Amino acid sequence: QVQLVESGGGLVQAGGSLRLSCAASGPTFSRNAMGWFRQAPGKEREFVAAIRWSGGITWYSDSVKGRFTISRDNAKNTVYLQMNSLKPEDTAVYYCAAAVPYYTSSRWATGYGMDYWGKGTLVTVSS
């Protein structure tokens, strides 16, 4: 079965950077897009960023636009999230997701209907 495995989380000071990776393994699967969500303690899951697997179009939540960059390596079956200028409010468990069908950016913002999810990686930003 398809598995998404995140890595790269950790503890960083405010203003610092981290790069998260999400590697897809298992049977080859066709996906329209992959992306990242996060969930802070006591809060609901929120959309962070996504990228079309073919073409590489990206979109971001307003809270991370200009600080985070999503990219993918098709050959490695991996999606990345480069996080710069981190803030304490970025502290959360970050989850990778993949959607097989085409979803609009508005649909992606809800997180509804994703076909695959990773188990998450914790990012902690200290002040």
C-alpha positions in Angstrom: 0.0 0.0 0.0 1.1 3.6 -0.5 2.8 5.2 2.4 3.8 8.8 3.0 6.6 9.3 5.5 7.6 12.7 6.7 10.9 13.7 8.1 12.9 16.8 9.0 11.0 18.1 12.0 12.7 19.3 15.2 13.3 22.1 17.5 14.4 25.5 16.1 14.7 29.0 17.4 12.4 31.7 16.1 13.8 33.1 12.8 15.4 29.8 11.9 14.8 27.4 9.1 13.8 23.8 8.6 13.2 21.6 5.6 10.6 18.9 5.8 10.5 15.9 3.4 7.7 13.6 2.5 8.7 10.4 0.7 6.0 8.3 -1.0 6.6 4.6 -1.1 4.8 1.5 -2.1 2.9 0.8 -5.3 3.2 3.5 -8.0 0.2 5.7 -7.8 -1.0 8.6 -9.9 -1.5 11.8 -7.9 -2.7 15.2 -9.0 -1.1 17.0 -6.1 0.7 16.7 -2.8 0.7 19.1 0.1 1.3 19.9 3.7 -1.1 20.5 6.6 -0.4 21.2 10.2 -2.1 20.9 13.5 -1.1 22.9 16.6 -1.9 21.7 20.1 -5.6 22.4 20.8 -6.3 23.6 17.3 -7.8 22.2 14.2 -5.8 21.0 11.3 -5.0 23.7 8.8 -3.7 23.8 5.2 -0.2 25.0 4.6 0.9 24.5 1.0 0.4 22.2 -2.0 1.9 21.5 -5.4 0.6 20.0 -8.6 2.6 16.9 -9.4 2.6 17.6 -13.1 3.5 21.2 -13.8 4.6 22.2 -10.4 2.0 24.9 -9.7 2.0 25.8 -6.0 -0.3 27.6 -3.6 0.0 28.6 0.0 -2.0 29.7 3.0 -1.7 33.3 3.8 0.0 32.6 7.1 3.1 31.0 5.4 3.2 32.8 2.1 6.6 34.4 1.5 8.2 32.3 4.2 7.6 28.7 3.1 8.3 27.0 -0.2 6.9 23.7 -1.4 8.7 21.7 -4.1 8.9 18.2 -5.4 11.3 15.7 -6.9 9.3 13.5 -9.2 12.2 11.0 -9.6 12.5 10.6 -5.8 8.8 10.6 -5.3 9.3 13.2 -2.6 7.8 16.6 -1.7 9.6 19.1 0.4 8.6 22.1 2.5 11.3 24.7 3.1 10.4 26.8 6.1 12.2 30.0 6.7 11.7 32.9 9.2 10.0 30.5 11.5 7.7 31.8 14.3 6.5 30.3 17.5 3.0 30.1 16.0 4.4 27.7 13.4 4.8 25.1 16.1 2.7 22.1 15.1 2.7 18.6 13.8 3.1 18.8 10.0 1.4 16.2 7.9 1.9 15.3 4.3 -1.0 14.4 2.1 -1.7 13.3 -1.5 -4.8 13.6 -3.6 -5.3 11.4 -6.7 -8.1 13.4 -8.3 -7.9 17.1 -9.2 -9.0 19.3 -6.4 -9.2 23.1 -6.5 -7.1 25.1 -4.2 -10.3 25.8 -2.2 -10.9 22.1 -1.8 -7.3 21.6 -0.7 -7.8 24.3 1.9 -10.4 22.1 3.6 -8.2 18.9 3.6 -11.3 17.0 2.7 -10.9 13.9 0.5 -7.2 13.4 0.6 -6.4 9.9 -0.5 -3.2 9.4 1.5 -1.8 10.9 4.7 1.5 10.6 6.5 1.8 10.2 10.3 3.3 13.6 10.8 6.5 15.2 12.0 6.7 17.7 14.9 8.1 21.2 14.4 8.7 23.2 17.5 9.8 26.9 17.3 11.1 28.4 20.5 10.9 32.2 21.1 
